[in-house]
Amino acid sequence: MKKILITGGAGYIGSHTAVELVKAGLQPVIIDDLSNSNRQVLERLKELTGQDIPFFEGDCGDQALLNQIFGLHRISGIIHFAAYKAVGESTENPLKYYQNNVGSLMTILSFMKEKGIKDLVFSSSCTVYGQPDVLPVTESTPRKDAESPYGNTKKICEDILVDMVKSEAGLRVISLRYFNPVGAHSSAKIGELPLGTPNNLVPFVTQTAAGIREKLTVFGGDYDTPDGTCIRDYIHVVDLADAHLRAIEYLGEQEMNFYDVFNVGTGTGNSVLEVIQSFEKVSGQKLNYEIGPRRPGDVIQVWADTQKINKVLGWYPKLSLDESMRDSWNWQLAIGDK
């Protein structure tokens, strides 16, 4: 059985990807420092998969720990999620983000070179596009100057990966540029569990509906969009997890020194107000929200052209925005005020 190391595998996207790997007959091995996740996720993964997924608590930038893992598990590929991801915090503390996000990738690549591991799926982001001039964005859309140090770490990491593949290191790499992951597993056993104040829209929506937060502020209602609010491409986390499975399987079929990049989204943009309306419809809850001032640095609108991943990986999103909101709400009800 092929063993795939998932860095940040106890996190939101990583945990859902672990489930998809098991379903496909692969063996995930998780490393996570639990700085943005919870140990209970491991118990939930056992309930969902019927197996104890090997778990190592620690930093994926720890070369000694990586060597220990490899001594116990012959790793054949890596899915690298682990990174700090709060845009605002990255602006306040850029060095923390460069040291962690860029530094950990460099350690992972050194580890792969030393151990002869060839396959890597990298967690990138649509932030590399900035505010695009033409919509939807394709993989050939020019990358723009990042709006934040967080976004810049993703650009830098992509550049490092390109250089490593060119260096004849024998690597096979795919960068997946996510749009906006939402939703939760339909069992409500795993989902997004932000520590402290959420950075993303949907946890704010569900926590407001649950009474944990007094109200939701929509940042800006006067943008040049149909309803004046920002537009994003919201992709269900289970569909996103499936894209990682497709990517790691596809890498196994490629020649050495291979690099490619894929957008992972629905191909449809939805406004903030459309997300709120969808949530109210599926939950039956009236949301307390107000339109506030614009938030500096927000991209007005962005959504994906997904033709490439549809054609090359045979991947299509299966779950709708309404289903994403339903699963997010069921997850919120399951965790209560945790």
C-alpha positions as CSV (number, residue, x, y, z in Angstrom):
1,M,0.0,0.0,0.0
2,K,1.4,3.4,-1.0
3,K,2.0,5.7,1.9
4,I,1.4,9.4,1.5
5,L,2.8,11.8,4.1
6,I,0.3,14.6,4.8
7,T,1.8,17.7,6.5
8,G,-0.9,19.5,8.4
9,G,-3.0,16.4,8.1
10,A,-5.0,17.1,11.2
11,G,-6.2,20.5,9.8
12,Y,-9.3,21.4,7.8
13,I,-8.3,20.3,4.3
14,G,-5.7,17.8,5.4
15,S,-8.1,15.7,7.5
16,H,-10.7,15.5,4.6
17,T,-7.9,14.5,2.2
18,A,-6.8,11.7,4.6
19,V,-10.4,10.3,4.4
20,E,-10.3,10.4,0.6
21,L,-6.9,8.7,0.4
22,V,-8.1,5.8,2.6
23,K,-11.2,5.4,0.4
24,A,-8.9,5.1,-2.6
25,G,-6.7,2.4,-0.9
26,L,-3.8,4.6,0.0
27,Q,-2.3,4.9,3.4
28,P,-2.0,8.5,4.8
29,V,0.6,9.3,7.4
30,I,0.0,12.5,9.2
31,I,2.4,15.0,10.7
32,D,0.9,18.1,12.4
33,D,2.1,20.3,15.3
34,L,-1.6,20.9,16.3
35,S,-1.1,24.7,16.3
36,N,-4.2,25.2,14.2
37,S,-6.0,21.8,14.7
38,N,-7.2,19.5,17.5
39,R,-6.1,16.1,18.6
40,Q,-9.8,15.0,18.6
41,V,-9.6,15.1,14.8
42,L,-7.6,11.9,14.9
43,E,-10.3,10.0,16.8
44,R,-12.9,11.3,14.2
45,L,-10.7,10.1,11.4
46,K,-10.6,6.6,12.9
47,E,-14.4,6.6,13.1
48,L,-14.7,7.7,9.5
49,T,-12.0,5.4,8.0
50,G,-12.0,2.4,10.4
51,Q,-8.3,2.6,10.9
52,D,-5.7,4.2,13.1
53,I,-3.9,6.6,10.8
54,P,-0.3,6.9,11.8
55,F,0.2,10.3,13.4
56,F,3.3,12.2,14.5
57,E,3.0,15.4,16.5
58,G,5.6,18.0,15.5
59,D,6.8,20.5,13.0
60,C,7.2,19.4,9.4
61,G,10.3,21.6,9.3
62,D,12.0,19.3,11.7
63,Q,14.4,17.2,9.6
64,A,15.0,14.8,12.5
65,L,11.3,14.1,12.9
66,L,10.9,13.6,9.1
67,N,13.8,11.0,9.2
68,Q,12.1,9.2,12.1
69,I,8.9,9.0,10.1
70,F,10.7,7.7,7.1
71,G,12.4,5.0,9.2
72,L,9.0,3.7,10.2
73,H,7.0,4.3,7.0
74,R,8.4,4.1,3.5
75,I,6.8,7.3,2.2
76,S,6.2,7.4,-1.6
77,G,4.7,10.9,-1.9
78,I,3.9,14.0,0.1
79,I,0.9,16.3,0.2
80,H,2.2,19.5,1.8
81,F,-0.6,21.6,3.5
82,A,1.2,22.8,6.6
83,A,1.5,26.6,6.6
84,Y,0.4,29.7,8.5
85,K,-2.6,31.2,6.6
86,A,-4.0,34.3,8.3
87,V,-3.6,37.2,5.9
88,G,-3.9,39.9,8.6
89,E,-1.3,38.3,10.9
90,S,1.1,37.9,8.0
91,T,1.0,41.6,7.4
92,E,1.8,42.2,11.1
93,N,4.4,39.5,11.4
94,P,5.8,38.8,7.9
95,L,9.0,37.1,9.2
96,K,7.0,34.4,11.0
97,Y,5.3,33.6,7.7
98,Y,8.4,33.5,5.6
99,Q,10.3,31.4,8.1
100,N,7.5,28.9,8.5
101,N,5.8,28.7,5.1
102,V,9.0,29.0,2.9
103,G,11.3,27.4,5.4
104,S,9.2,24.2,5.9
105,L,8.9,23.7,2.1
106,M,12.7,23.9,1.8
107,T,13.1,21.3,4.6
108,I,10.5,19.0,2.9
109,L,12.4,19.3,-0.5
110,S,15.7,18.5,1.2
111,F,14.1,15.5,2.8
112,M,12.7,14.3,-0.5
113,K,16.0,14.7,-2.2
114,E,17.8,12.8,0.5
115,K,15.3,9.9,0.7
116,G,14.5,9.7,-3.1
117,I,10.9,10.7,-2.7
118,K,9.7,11.9,-6.1
119,D,6.0,13.1,-5.8
120,L,4.8,16.3,-4.1
121,V,1.4,18.0,-4.2
122,F,1.7,21.5,-2.9
123,S,-1.1,23.6,-1.3
124,S,-1.0,26.9,-3.2
125,S,-3.7,29.5,-3.5
126,C,-5.6,31.8,-5.8
127,T,-4.0,34.7,-3.9
128,V,-1.2,34.4,-6.4
129,Y,-3.5,36.0,-9.0
130,G,-4.2,39.1,-7.0
131,Q,-7.1,41.1,-8.6
132,P,-7.0,39.7,-12.1
133,D,-7.7,41.9,-15.1
134,V,-9.8,39.2,-16.9
135,L,-12.2,36.7,-15.3
136,P,-12.4,33.8,-14.9
137,V,-8.7,33.1,-14.2
138,T,-6.9,30.3,-16.0
139,E,-3.6,28.8,-14.9
140,S,-1.9,31.0,-17.5
141,T,-3.3,34.2,-16.0
142,P,-0.4,36.3,-14.9
143,R,0.5,36.2,-11.2
144,K,0.4,39.7,-9.7
145,D,2.2,41.2,-6.7
146,A,0.8,39.6,-3.6
147,E,-1.6,41.6,-1.4
148,S,0.0,40.1,1.7
149,P,3.1,38.3,3.0
150,Y,1.0,35.2,3.2
151,G,0.2,35.4,-0.5
152,N,3.8,36.1,-1.3
153,T,4.9,33.0,0.5
154,K,2.7,31.0,-1.9
155,K,4.3,32.7,-5.0
156,I,7.8,32.1,-3.6
157,C,7.1,28.5,-2.9
158,E,5.8,28.0,-6.4
159,D,9.0,29.5,-7.8
160,I,11.1,27.3,-5.6
161,L,9.3,24.2,-6.9
162,V,9.7,25.2,-10.5
163,D,13.5,25.7,-9.9
164,M,13.8,22.4,-8.1
165,V,12.1,20.5,-11.0
166,K,14.3,22.3,-13.5
167,S,17.4,21.3,-11.5
168,E,17.0,17.7,-12.6
169,A,16.2,16.6,-9.0
170,G,13.9,13.9,-10.4
171,L,10.8,15.5,-8.8
172,R,7.2,15.3,-10.0
173,V,5.2,18.2,-8.5
174,I,1.7,19.7,-8.8
175,S,0.7,23.0,-7.3
176,L,-3.0,23.2,-6.6
177,R,-4.3,26.8,-6.5
178,Y,-7.3,26.7,-4.2
179,F,-10.1,29.2,-4.3
180,N,-12.3,29.3,-1.2
181,P,-12.8,26.0,0.7
182,V,-16.1,25.7,2.6
183,G,-18.3,23.0,4.0
184,A,-17.5,19.9,6.1
185,H,-17.8,16.2,5.9
186,S,-21.4,15.1,5.6
187,S,-21.1,13.0,8.8
188,A,-20.4,16.3,10.7
189,K,-17.4,14.5,12.3
190,I,-14.7,16.7,10.8
191,G,-14.9,20.3,9.5
192,E,-13.3,23.7,9.8
193,L,-12.4,24.5,13.4
194,P,-10.9,28.0,13.6
195,L,-9.0,28.8,16.8
196,G,-10.1,32.2,18.0
197,T,-11.7,34.7,15.6
198,P,-12.3,33.1,12.2
199,N,-10.4,34.4,9.2
200,N,-12.9,33.1,6.7
201,L,-16.5,34.1,5.9
202,V,-18.4,30.8,6.5
203,P,-17.3,30.1,10.1
204,F,-18.3,33.7,10.9
205,V,-21.7,33.0,9.3
206,T,-22.3,29.7,11.3
207,Q,-21.0,31.1,14.5
208,T,-23.2,34.2,14.2
209,A,-26.2,31.9,13.5
210,A,-25.3,29.8,16.5
211,G,-25.2,32.9,18.8
212,I,-21.5,32.7,19.4
213,R,-21.0,36.0,17.7
214,E,-23.4,38.9,17.9
215,K,-23.4,39.8,14.2
216,L,-21.6,39.4,10.9
217,T,-20.1,42.4,9.2
218,V,-20.0,42.3,5.5
219,F,-16.9,44.3,4.4
220,G,-18.1,46.6,1.7
221,G,-21.5,46.8,-0.1
222,D,-20.5,49.3,-2.9
223,Y,-18.2,47.3,-5.1
224,D,-18.7,47.0,-8.8
225,T,-20.5,43.7,-8.6
226,P,-24.2,42.8,-9.1
227,D,-25.1,43.2,-5.4
228,G,-22.1,45.4,-4.3
229,T,-20.4,42.7,-2.3
230,C,-17.2,40.8,-3.1
231,I,-17.3,37.6,-5.2
232,R,-15.4,34.4,-4.6
233,D,-15.4,30.8,-5.9
234,Y,-16.5,28.6,-3.0
235,I,-15.4,25.0,-3.3
236,H,-16.7,22.2,-1.0
237,V,-13.8,20.8,1.1
238,V,-14.6,17.2,0.1
239,D,-14.4,18.1,-3.6
240,L,-11.1,19.8,-2.8
241,A,-9.8,16.8,-1.0
242,D,-10.7,14.6,-4.0
243,A,-8.6,16.9,-6.2
244,H,-5.6,16.1,-4.0
245,L,-6.2,12.4,-4.5
246,R,-6.5,12.9,-8.2
247,A,-3.3,14.9,-8.2
248,I,-1.1,12.4,-6.3
249,E,-2.4,9.6,-8.5
250,Y,-1.7,11.5,-11.6
251,L,1.9,12.3,-10.6
252,G,2.6,8.5,-10.4
253,E,1.9,8.3,-14.2
254,Q,4.3,11.1,-15.2
255,E,8.0,11.2,-16.3
256,M,10.5,12.6,-13.9
257,N,11.2,16.4,-13.7
258,F,7.5,17.2,-14.1
259,Y,5.7,20.3,-12.9
260,D,2.2,21.5,-13.4
261,V,-0.4,23.8,-11.8
262,F,-4.2,23.5,-11.5
263,N,-6.9,25.7,-10.3
264,V,-9.3,24.1,-7.9
265,G,-12.7,25.8,-7.8
266,T,-16.2,25.4,-9.1
267,G,-15.9,27.8,-12.0
268,T,-18.6,30.0,-10.6
269,G,-18.4,33.1,-8.5
270,N,-20.8,33.8,-5.6
271,S,-21.1,37.1,-3.7
272,V,-21.0,37.4,0.0
273,L,-24.7,38.1,0.1
274,E,-25.4,35.0,-2.1
275,V,-23.5,32.9,0.5
276,I,-25.6,34.4,3.3
277,Q,-28.9,33.8,1.3
278,S,-27.9,30.2,0.7
279,F,-27.1,29.7,4.3
280,E,-30.4,31.1,5.4
281,K,-32.3,28.9,3.0
282,V,-30.7,25.6,4.0
283,S,-30.5,26.3,7.7
284,G,-33.8,28.1,8.3
285,Q,-31.9,30.6,10.3
286,K,-32.2,34.4,9.8
287,L,-28.7,35.8,10.0
288,N,-27.9,39.0,11.9
289,Y,-25.6,40.9,9.5
290,E,-24.7,44.4,8.5
291,I,-22.9,46.1,5.6
292,G,-19.7,47.7,6.9
293,P,-16.8,49.6,5.3
294,R,-14.5,48.0,2.8
295,R,-11.6,46.0,4.2
296,P,-8.1,47.0,2.9
297,G,-6.5,44.5,0.6
298,D,-9.6,42.6,-0.4
299,V,-9.8,41.4,-4.0
300,I,-13.1,42.5,-5.4
301,Q,-13.9,39.4,-7.4
302,V,-12.2,36.2,-8.5
303,W,-13.3,32.8,-9.7
304,A,-11.7,29.9,-11.5
305,D,-11.6,28.6,-15.0
306,T,-11.5,24.9,-14.2
307,Q,-11.3,23.4,-17.7
308,K,-7.7,22.3,-17.3
309,I,-8.3,20.2,-14.1
310,N,-11.5,18.9,-15.7
311,K,-9.7,17.7,-18.8
312,V,-6.4,16.6,-17.4
313,L,-7.3,15.1,-14.0
314,G,-10.9,14.2,-14.8
315,W,-11.9,16.1,-11.7
316,Y,-15.2,17.9,-11.4
317,P,-16.9,19.4,-8.3
318,K,-19.9,17.4,-7.2
319,L,-21.2,19.5,-4.3
320,S,-23.2,22.8,-4.6
321,L,-23.0,26.0,-2.5
322,D,-26.3,25.0,-0.8
323,E,-24.8,21.6,0.1
324,S,-21.6,23.4,1.4
325,M,-23.8,25.7,3.6
326,R,-25.8,22.7,4.8
327,D,-22.7,20.7,5.8
328,S,-21.1,23.8,7.4
329,W,-24.2,24.4,9.6
330,N,-24.5,20.7,10.6
331,W,-20.8,20.8,11.6
332,Q,-21.4,24.0,13.7
333,L,-24.4,22.3,15.4
334,A,-22.2,19.2,16.1
335,I,-19.4,21.2,17.7
336,G,-21.6,23.7,19.6
337,D,-19.5,26.5,21.0
338,K,-16.2,24.7,21.0
